[in-house]
Amino acid sequence: MFSAAFILLVPLSPAAPPAPPKGQRIALTDGQLFIPEGFRAGDKSFNLYLHLHGAANVTEANFARSGHSGVLVTVVIPGLSSVYAKHFQDGKSFPRILDEAQAKLTEQKLVDKPAFARVIVSSFSADYGGVREMLKDGSIFNRIDVLMLADTIYASYAGDPAQHHVNAEQMAGFLKFAKLAAEGKKWMILSHCDLQPDGYASTGETADYLIAELKGKREKAAVEWPAERLKLQSQFRSKQLEIYGFTGATGADHMHHLQEIWALWQRLPKN
């Protein structure tokens, strides 16, 4: 039986960490809130970016590079994907993150009437378990406006593993979200490489599963990807659902999806 754990292939932070962007960093119960220098929402709504799995200095630098406005919460839990699944399965962590972020912004006198215009949830690698648990909760599912999945959805095989049939039950929340994105009701942007883990479905296979369920077909890359360490080879797009396949089958190739996640965030409108 497939375990919720995913063995990390490489460290969470690159050998040469990027310079941290200027701003405030405030500890939350579940992670770290980053408020970019110069941020002030006043009585206007603003976006909350919630990233799971990836060193805060890396995600904060990527957030700044993306050019998007709002605030960022990074959640890093030591361990494998099972610890993320356990952390989010009771449905309390997600609303607590939103509530505490609003409270801290109010305390800093940066927000007069805290209101999130969009909640953008992104993840890398081992946190697919946490995202999957969040999507099981109807209220959380409805509150998430965007899923940004950087080489992160894994699943077990159903039946004979040699047949490589992706476990549909484990993909249910992702598929539901993908369908809404394809209808223009949500946003979902997904990347994957060619790395094949031993004994369970890769990020490429789970992406193929979503495309097949939507009766879609991949196309050869038709856009120039801005991140130099990622070489785009295929894409599937349907309204606000975008799936991008990149070359590379090593741990370093996998890691590049975190190091260059700014390019995924840039696929979203800034407002």
C-alpha positions in Angstrom: 0.0 0.0 0.0 1.2 3.5 -0.9 2.4 5.6 2.0 1.6 9.3 2.2 5.3 9.8 2.8 7.5 11.0 -0.1 11.2 10.7 0.2 12.8 14.1 -0.5 15.4 13.9 -3.2 17.3 17.1 -2.4 17.6 19.7 0.5 14.9 22.3 0.8 17.2 25.2 0.1 19.7 25.7 -2.7 23.5 25.7 -2.0 23.6 29.5 -2.4 20.5 31.0 -0.8 19.1 34.1 -2.5 19.4 37.4 -0.8 16.3 38.0 1.4 14.0 40.7 0.2 13.3 43.6 2.5 10.2 43.4 4.7 8.9 42.2 8.0 8.8 38.6 9.1 6.4 37.5 11.8 6.0 34.0 13.3 2.6 32.4 13.1 1.4 29.2 14.8 1.8 27.3 11.5 4.5 29.2 9.6 6.1 32.6 8.9 4.3 35.7 7.6 6.3 37.9 5.2 5.2 41.5 4.7 7.1 43.1 1.8 8.6 46.5 2.5 6.2 49.2 1.5 3.1 47.1 1.8 0.0 48.8 3.0 -3.5 47.7 2.1 -5.4 50.4 4.0 -9.1 49.5 3.5 -8.5 47.7 0.2 -8.5 43.9 -0.2 -5.2 42.2 -1.0 -4.0 38.8 -1.9 -2.7 36.2 0.6 -0.1 33.7 -0.8 0.2 30.5 1.3 3.2 28.4 0.3 3.8 24.9 1.7 7.2 23.2 1.7 10.2 25.2 0.8 12.7 27.3 2.8 11.2 30.7 3.6 14.2 32.6 2.3 13.7 30.9 -1.1 9.9 31.4 -1.3 10.2 35.0 -0.2 12.8 35.8 -2.8 10.7 34.2 -5.5 7.6 36.1 -4.3 9.5 39.4 -4.6 10.8 38.4 -8.0 7.3 37.6 -9.3 6.3 41.2 -9.0 3.0 40.3 -7.3 1.6 42.3 -4.4 0.2 41.0 -1.2 1.6 39.0 1.7 3.1 35.6 1.9 2.9 32.8 4.5 5.4 30.0 4.2 4.8 26.7 6.1 7.7 24.3 6.5 7.3 21.2 8.6 10.2 18.8 9.1 9.5 15.4 7.7 7.8 13.8 4.7 4.5 14.4 3.0 2.7 12.5 5.7 3.4 15.2 8.3 1.8 17.8 6.0 -1.2 15.6 5.6 -1.6 15.1 9.3 -1.1 18.8 10.0 -3.9 19.9 7.7 -6.4 17.0 8.0 -8.4 18.4 10.9 -9.3 21.5 9.0 -8.1 23.9 11.6 -4.7 25.0 10.3 -5.9 26.7 7.2 -8.4 29.1 8.8 -5.9 29.7 11.7 -3.3 30.9 9.2 -5.8 33.3 7.6 -7.0 34.6 10.9 -3.5 35.1 12.4 -2.2 36.8 9.2 -5.1 39.3 9.4 -4.6 39.9 13.1 -0.8 40.5 12.7 -1.4 42.9 9.8 -3.9 44.8 11.9 -1.5 44.9 14.8 1.2 46.4 12.5 -1.4 49.1 11.5 -0.9 48.0 7.8 -4.6 47.1 7.2 -7.6 49.0 8.3 -10.2 46.4 7.3 -8.4 43.1 6.7 -9.9 41.3 3.6 -8.2 38.8 1.3 -9.2 39.3 -2.3 -7.6 36.0 -3.3 -6.1 33.1 -1.4 -3.3 31.6 -3.5 -2.1 28.2 -2.2 1.2 27.0 -3.7 3.2 23.9 -2.9 6.4 22.1 -3.8 7.3 18.4 -3.6 6.3 16.7 -0.4 3.4 18.9 0.5 0.9 17.4 -1.9 -0.4 15.5 1.1 -1.3 18.7 2.9 -3.0 20.2 -0.1 -4.9 17.0 -0.7 -6.3 17.2 2.9 -7.3 20.8 2.5 -9.2 20.1 -0.7 -11.3 17.5 1.2 -12.8 20.2 3.4 -15.6 22.0 1.4 -15.2 25.4 3.2 -11.5 25.4 2.6 -11.9 24.2 -1.0 -14.2 27.1 -1.7 -11.9 29.6 0.0 -8.9 28.7 -2.2 -9.0 30.7 -5.4 -5.7 29.5 -6.9 -3.6 26.3 -6.7 0.0 26.7 -7.8 1.5 23.2 -7.8 5.3 23.1 -8.4 6.3 19.5 -9.2 4.3 18.2 -6.3 1.3 15.9 -7.0 2.1 12.2 -6.3 -0.2 9.3 -5.8 -0.3 5.6 -5.4 -1.1 3.1 -8.2 -4.5 1.4 -8.2 -4.4 -2.3 -8.9 -1.2 -3.9 -10.4 1.6 -1.3 -10.0 3.1 -2.5 -13.2 0.0 -1.0 -15.0 0.7 2.4 -13.6 -3.0 3.3 -13.1 -3.1 6.4 -10.9 -5.2 6.1 -7.8 -8.4 8.1 -8.6 -9.4 8.5 -5.0 -6.2 10.3 -4.1 -6.7 12.6 -7.1 -10.3 13.5 -6.5 -9.8 17.0 -4.9 -7.2 18.0 -7.5 -9.4 16.8 -10.3 -12.4 18.7 -9.0 -10.3 21.9 -8.7 -8.9 21.3 -12.2 -12.4 21.0 -13.7 -13.4 24.3 -12.1 -10.2 26.0 -13.4 -11.0 24.7 -16.9 -14.4 26.3 -16.6 -12.8 29.6 -15.6 -14.1 29.4 -12.0 -10.8 28.8 -10.3 -7.1 29.1 -11.2 -4.8 26.1 -11.3 -1.3 26.1 -12.6 0.8 23.0 -12.4 4.4 22.1 -13.3 6.2 18.8 -13.4 9.5 17.3 -14.5 10.3 13.8 -15.9 11.5 12.3 -12.6 10.0 8.8 -12.0 9.9 7.7 -8.3 10.0 4.0 -7.5 6.6 2.3 -6.9 4.2 5.2 -7.1 2.9 7.7 -9.6 5.1 10.6 -10.6 4.1 14.2 -11.0 4.1 13.7 -14.8 1.7 10.7 -14.4 -0.7 12.6 -12.2 -0.6 15.5 -14.6 -1.4 13.1 -17.4 -4.3 11.7 -15.3 -5.8 15.2 -15.0 -5.5 15.9 -18.7 -7.0 12.6 -19.6 -10.0 13.1 -17.3 -10.6 16.4 -18.9 -10.4 14.8 -22.4 -7.5 17.0 -23.2 -4.2 16.6 -25.0 -0.8 18.0 -24.5 0.8 20.3 -27.0 4.5 20.9 -27.7 5.7 24.0 -25.9 4.6 27.1 -27.6 5.7 29.7 -25.1 9.2 30.8 -24.0 9.7 30.0 -20.4 11.4 32.9 -18.5 13.2 30.7 -15.9 16.5 29.6 -17.3 16.9 26.5 -15.3 13.5 25.1 -16.5 13.2 23.9 -20.1 9.6 23.7 -21.2 8.7 20.8 -23.4 4.9 20.4 -23.3 1.8 22.3 -22.2 -1.9 21.9 -21.7 -4.2 25.0 -21.2 -7.9 25.3 -20.8 -9.1 28.7 -19.7 -7.6 29.1 -16.2 -6.1 25.6 -16.0 -2.4 25.5 -17.1 -0.2 22.4 -17.0 3.5 22.6 -18.0 5.9 19.7 -18.5 9.6 20.3 -18.2 12.6 18.3 -19.1 14.8 16.7 -16.4 14.8 13.5 -14.4 17.1 14.2 -11.5 16.7 15.6 -8.0 18.3 18.9 -9.1 15.7 19.2 -11.9 13.0 18.6 -9.3 14.5 21.3 -7.1 14.5 23.9 -9.9 10.7 24.0 -9.7 11.0 25.5 -6.2 14.0 27.7 -7.1 12.1 29.1 -10.1 8.5 29.2 -8.7 8.4 32.9 -9.4 7.7 32.1 -13.0 4.6 30.1 -12.1 3.3 32.9 -10.0 3.8 35.2 -12.9 1.3 33.2 -14.9 -1.4 34.8 -12.7 -2.9 38.3 -13.3 -1.3 40.7 -10.7 -4.7 42.0 -9.6 
